[in-house]
Amino acid sequence: MTFTQAVASGLSNYVNFSSRAIRSEFWFWQLFLVVGAIAAECLDYATYALISHALTFSPLTDIFWFGTLLPSVAVAVRRLHDIDRSGWWYLLMFVPLIGAVVLIVWWCKRGSTGYNRFGADRLPAEVSLHGAGRSLRRADSASN
């Protein structure tokens, strides 16, 4: 999944808590959040720092974060579904330090292959095959 596909998927499935999100979709969404927040903060600084000398007012950044809050939770829950975990595990985020570390490790894991209780695998078949490269290499080395 490309960056633009991931952002489009995140925004169009902003209340979809029932399917799966592959790693690239999740991490490209996180990248979109970082880049969008930096851009909004820069616009806030350029616009409102000229008015007041202390940047305490950042409406564009606040609008960006509130606008992406629900899609962010939905993408995170769908990513948990991809590794066959319930979306309720997202509540680990509220456990200081340990919860976030556990979630990050899970979000980095490869999703379960094939169909799980949350739906079909969204990776293409040639990418989903475990060991396909190894079996091809073994066949090549056996012929030599």
Backbone as a ProteinNet text record, in pm:
[ID]
protein_1_A
[PRIMARY]
MTFTQAVASGLSNYVNFSSRAIRSEFWFWQLFLVVGAIAAECLDYATYALISHALTFSPLTDIFWFGTLLPSVAVAVRRLHDIDRSGWWYLLMFVPLIGAVVLIVWWCKRGSTGYNRFGADRLPAEVSLHGAGRSLRRADSASN
[TERTIARY]
85.5	0	89.6	55.5	133.4	87	163.1	130.7	-8.6	-35.8	-165.5	-280.3	-258.9	-363.2	-390.7	-285.1	-301.6	-378.3	-346.4	-416.9	-562.3	-585.8	-723.1	-800.9	-736.6	-802	-832.4	-738.1	-760.3	-875.1	-883.6	-990.2	-1125	-1125.6	-1253	-1308.1	-1221.2	-1265	-1255.6	-1289.6	-1265.5	-1350.6	-1457	-1537	-1545.2	-1454.7	-1452.8	-1361.5	-1422.3	-1346.6	-1354.7	-1394.1	-1422	-1332	-1253.8	-1171.8	-1025.8	-935.2	-792.4	-715.7	-602.9	-513.2	-372.3	-312.7	-178.1	-76.2	46.2	149	173.3	182.8	212.3	101.8	-22.4	-133.1	-119.5	-90.6	-77.7	39	156.6	275	273.1	215.4	198.9	99	-2.1	-95.9	-23.6	64.3	141.7	231.5	292.3	375.1	290.8	169.9	78.5	48.6	27.9	-0.1	116.7	238	356.4	375.4	369.2	389.4	277.4	153.7	41.1	50.8	92.7	106.9	218	329.3	439.1	395.2	324.3	276	176.5	84.5	-13	55.4	155.4	228.9	305.5	365.6	436.7	340.8	222.8	123.2	73.6	52.9	13.9	120.7	244.5	354.3	362.7	352.7	362.4	244.7	129.2	9.5	-7.6	5.1	-31.6	86	207.2	322.4	345.6	302.2	315.2	218.3	105.1	4.5	45.9	78.9	125.4	267.4	347.9	488.3	509.6	413.6	422.7	323.2	370.9	284.7	208.1	97.4	13.3	-117.7	-141.9	-266.6	-234.2	-281.9	-252.9	-379.7	-470.3	-598.6	-585.7	-494.3	-482.3	-431.8	-337.7	-288	-397.6	-473	-582.2	-688.5	-723.3	-821.7	-769.8	-641.5	-583.1	-590.8	-551.1	-551.5	-692.4	-786.9	-924.1	-984.8	-948.3	-1000.3	-944.9	-827.3	-766.5	-771.9	-834.5	-840.5	-915.9	-1037.2	-1118.1	-1057.7	-1012.6	-947.3	-821	-748.2	-626.6	-658.5	-761.2	-801.8	-851.6	-926.7	-979	-865.8	-765.2	-652.2	-575.4	-556.6	-484.8	-561.2	-692.1	-773.4	-769.3	-780.8	-774	-636.7	-530.8	-396.7	-389.6	-450.2	-456.6	-535.3	-640.5	-717.8	-632.4	-539.5	-456.3	-366.3	-329.8	-249.3	-338.9	-469.1	-569.1	-583.6	-577.3	-602.5	-728	-798.9	-918.3	-880	-968	-944.4	-942.8	-998.7	-998.2	-856.7	-762.2	-623.3	-567.8	-632.5	-587.9	-592.2	-673.9	-682.2	-551.3	-460	-326.9	-255.2	-297.3	-237.3	-244.2	-341.9	-359.2	-274.5	-203.7	-109.4	23.5	72.8	194.1	312	378.7	499.8	486.4	452.3	446.4	340.9	225.4	117.7	157.3	219.4	261.6	369.7	461.2	568.1	509.8	417.9	354.7	280.3	205.7	130.9	224.6	332.4	426.3	486.9	520.9	574.3	470.3	347	240.6	217.3	219.9	196.7	308.1	426.7	539.2	534.3	456.5	448.5	378.5	415.3	349.1	209.2	113.9	-23.5	-40.3	-148.7	-174.8	-210.8	-159.4	-183.6	-319.8	-377.3	-506.8	-619.1	-725	-845.7	-833.1	-868.3	-881.3	-1020.4	-1048.8	-1184.6	-1227.1	-1133.8	-1166.6	-1172.9	-1151.8	-1163.3	-1045.7	-1044.8	-941.6	-813.8	-703.7	-573.2	-575.6	-530.7	-535.7	-408.1	-305	-183.9	-207.8	-144.5	-156.1	-100.9	-150.1	-113.7	36.5	103.5	246.4	328	275.5	345.4	312.9	193.2	148.7	213.4	268.6	322.3	445.7	438.8	554.9	649.3	776.4	876.1	881.7	806.7	808.5	948	1014.8	1150.4	1247.6	1228.2	1316	1297.8	1170.5	1149.1	1204.2	1196	1252.5	1404.2	1463.4	1608.8	1653.8	1577.1	1613.3	1604.7	1503.8	1489.5	1604.1	1644.9	1757.1	1886.8	1909	2033.9	2036.4	1919.1	1914.9	1949.2	1916.6	1944.2	2091.9	2166.1	2308.7	2394
-117.7	0	123.3	218.9	341.8	441.7	549.6	653.9	712	748.8	810.3	711.8	584.9	485.5	468.4	471.2	456.1	573.7	694.4	812.7	809.7	774.6	765.1	657.3	545	437.1	479.6	547.8	594	692.7	782.6	883.1	826	731.9	677	570.3	507.9	406.6	459	585.5	649.7	593.9	521.4	457.8	306.3	252.3	108.1	42.8	-22.3	-88.7	-240.2	-289.5	-432.5	-508.8	-443.3	-516	-514.7	-530.3	-540.7	-430.5	-389.2	-291.1	-350.3	-354.7	-409.2	-310.3	-357.4	-273.7	-145.2	-154.7	-34.1	69.8	25.2	119.4	189.4	113.3	171.7	269.1	227.8	312.7	432.7	418.3	536.9	633.9	582.8	670.5	746.7	677.6	744.4	852.6	822.8	922.5	1042.8	1018.5	1127.7	1214.4	1151.8	1228.4	1318	1264.9	1343.7	1459.6	1430.9	1535.4	1639.8	1593.8	1686.9	1775.1	1718.1	1796.8	1899.9	1860.8	1956.1	2068.6	2034.6	2137.6	2231.3	2174.9	2258.7	2347.5	2293.3	2372.6	2487	2458.9	2564.4	2673.8	2633.6	2733.1	2814	2746.4	2818.4	2918.8	2875.5	2963.6	3083.8	3057.7	3166.7	3263.1	3210.9	3294.4	3364.1	3289.5	3343.4	3393.2	3355.8	3407.1	3554.5	3596.1	3736.5	3823.2	3765.8	3840	3851.4	3737.6	3738.3	3682.5	3734.4	3694.3	3557	3507.9	3373.2	3283.5	3172.4	3081.7	2992.1	3042.7	2963.6	2927.5	2980.1	2959.7	2885.9	2763.5	2685.9	2618	2693.7	2636	2535.7	2557.2	2463.8	2327	2327.8	2202	2131.3	2205.9	2146.4	2087.5	2159.4	2109.5	1982.7	1981.7	1863.1	1742.8	1760.5	1648.2	1599.8	1691.4	1648.3	1581.4	1630.1	1571.7	1433.7	1402.8	1272.7	1177.4	1217.8	1133.5	1003	1011.6	892	802.6	857.1	770	703.8	771.3	713.4	595.1	608.2	497	380.7	412	306.3	231.1	301.9	236.5	150.8	199.7	123.7	-4.1	6.1	-111.2	-211.2	-162	-253	-318.8	-247.4	-307.7	-420	-400.7	-507.7	-627.1	-600.2	-707.8	-788.1	-722.9	-792.2	-896.1	-875.4	-975.3	-1062.3	-1060.8	-1144	-1111.5	-983.6	-936.5	-849.6	-850.6	-768.6	-620.4	-535.8	-392.6	-337.8	-412.2	-369.2	-362.2	-431.5	-423.4	-282.3	-199.7	-61.3	14.9	-31.5	33.6	21	-65.5	-71.4	62.4	145.7	277.7	358.9	328.1	403.3	350.2	239.6	189.2	260.5	336.6	415.6	330.4	377.6	321.7	179.2	84.7	-55.9	-77.3	-16	-33.5	12.8	128.5	180.6	92.9	43.7	-42.5	-171.7	-233.1	-356.9	-332.4	-223.7	-193.6	-170.2	-98.6	-72.9	-204.4	-292.6	-423.2	-498.8	-499.7	-569.3	-504.7	-372.1	-305.2	-332.9	-367.5	-400.4	-544.2	-627.5	-767.8	-784.4	-890.1	-925.2	-974.8	-941.2	-984.2	-1133.5	-1187	-1329.3	-1354	-1463.1	-1493.6	-1559.2	-1536.8	-1596.1	-1527.6	-1601.7	-1549.6	-1563.4	-1459.2	-1471.1	-1423.2	-1414.8	-1381	-1239.7	-1156.7	-1019.6	-998.8	-1103.3	-1093.1	-1155	-1134.4	-1191.5	-1109.8	-1175.2	-1108.8	-1008.9	-885.6	-782.2	-773.6	-851.8	-853.3	-935.2	-897.3	-979.8	-1119.3	-1217.1	-1356.9	-1380.4	-1317.3	-1342.5	-1285.3	-1183.1	-1126.6	-1207.7	-1264.9	-1335.8	-1471.9	-1529.3	-1664.4	-1667	-1742.5	-1760.2	-1859.3	-1826.5	-1921.2	-1940.4	-1860.8	-1880.9	-1856.8	-1752.9	-1725.2	-1834.7	-1890.1	-1997.9	-2122.3	-2155.4	-2276	-2258.7	-2137.5	-2114	-2124.5	-2071.2	-2079.6	-2224.2	-2300.8	-2441	-2515.9	-2487	-2554.6	-2516	-2387.8	-2344	-2409.8	-2417.3	-2474.3	-2625.9	-2690.9	-2835.1	-2870.4	-2778.3	-2805.5	-2785.9	-2712.8	-2688	-2803.6
0	0	0	-82.6	-91.5	14.2	25.5	123.1	96.2	-28.3	-59.5	-41.3	-73.9	-51.2	97.9	178.8	323.4	383.1	340.1	390.8	345.7	219.6	169.9	244.1	270.9	344.8	488	551.3	687.9	697.4	601.3	604.3	561.8	468	421.5	516.7	594	690.8	833.2	852.3	982.2	1094.8	1064.8	1169.8	1149.4	1070.6	1047.2	1151	1248.1	1353.7	1340.2	1223.5	1213.4	1116.1	1035.5	938.6	981.9	886	915.7	843	901.1	838.9	836.5	719.3	707.2	762.4	783.3	845.2	767.4	635.4	557.2	572.4	577.9	598.1	732.1	835.9	969.8	978.1	931	946.6	853.5	734.6	649.1	711.7	780.5	851.3	962	1034.3	1139.6	1079.7	965.3	896.4	855.9	805.2	769.7	891.6	1008	1129.8	1167.9	1158.5	1194.4	1097.1	967.3	866.5	874.7	892	903	1025.5	1137.4	1260.5	1246.3	1185.1	1164.4	1071.9	965.3	872.6	941.9	1019.5	1090.7	1193.3	1261.3	1361.2	1294	1179	1105.1	1059.7	1011.6	970.2	1090.3	1202.2	1323.8	1364.7	1360.8	1399.6	1305.8	1174.9	1077.6	1089.4	1123.7	1128.8	1262.7	1371	1501.3	1583.9	1551.5	1625.6	1592.8	1475.2	1437.6	1517.6	1553.6	1629.1	1775.4	1835.3	1974.2	1976.4	2062	2064.2	2127.5	2199	2255.2	2181.2	2132.7	2057.9	2155.9	2203.2	2293	2226.5	2109.3	2037.9	1908.9	1895.6	1774.4	1722.9	1665.1	1623.1	1509.1	1415	1303	1349.5	1440.6	1496	1574.5	1653.4	1730	1637.7	1533	1436.4	1369	1333.5	1271.1	1364.1	1491.3	1584.9	1614.9	1632.9	1658.8	1535.9	1417.3	1293.5	1262.2	1313.3	1285.1	1404.9	1513.3	1632.2	1605.9	1558	1534.2	1424.8	1311	1213	1267.8	1355	1412.4	1502.4	1583.7	1669	1582.5	1477.5	1389.7	1320	1269.7	1203.3	1304.3	1425.4	1528.1	1565.7	1578.2	1610.2	1495.6	1372.1	1257.2	1246.7	1287.2	1287	1390.3	1507.1	1605.9	1552.8	1477.6	1417.2	1318.9	1251.1	1153.4	1219.8	1345.3	1416.8	1504.5	1476.2	1542.9	1691.2	1723.6	1860.1	1858.1	1966.5	1979.2	1984.9	1936	1941.5	2082.7	2177.1	2316.4	2372.2	2309.1	2353.8	2336.8	2255.9	2238.5	2371.4	2463.5	2594.4	2672.5	2628.1	2689.4	2679.7	2587.1	2569.3	2699	2784	2907.3	3022.7	3000	3100.2	3074.7	3170.3	3146.1	3099.6	2998	2938.7	2886.1	2971.5	2931.9	2822.7	2837.4	2740.6	2602	2593	2462.9	2400.4	2481.5	2429.4	2373.7	2447.5	2401.2	2270.1	2262.5	2139.9	2021.8	2042	1932.6	1882.7	1974.3	1933.5	1852.6	1897.8	1824.1	1687.9	1681.4	1553.5	1454	1503.2	1414.8	1364.8	1430.4	1391.5	1256.8	1189	1064.1	1096.5	1014.4	1035.9	1014.6	1068.4	1049	903.3	850.8	709	692.7	577.8	549.5	623.6	640.1	703.9	854.8	929.6	1074.8	1114	1242	1286.1	1249.3	1199.5	1162.4	1011.3	934.1	790	718.1	587.5	502.4	509.9	477.6	472	357.1	382.4	278.9	197.4	234.1	152.8	27.3	-82.9	-202.7	-176.4	-249.8	-226.3	-237.4	-332.9	-348.9	-234.3	-165.2	-50.6	74.5	82.1	201	219.1	115.1	126.1	214.3	322.7	410.1	344.9	342.4	296	146.7	68.8	-75.9	-130.7	-80.5	-126.3	-86.8	32.9	78.9	-6.6	-38.5	-117.5	-258.5	-313.3	-445.6	-440.4	-333.7	-320.5	-303.4	-226.1	-206.8	-338.1	-418	-547.3	-639.3	-634	-717.7	-672.8	-542.1	-494	-514.8	-516.6	-539.6	-683.8	-774.5	-915.3	-949.1	-865.6	-893.2	-855.8
[MASK]
++++++++++++++++++++++++++++++++++++++++++++++++++++++++++++++++++++++++++++++++++++++++++++++++++++++++++++++++++++++++++++++++++++++++++++++++

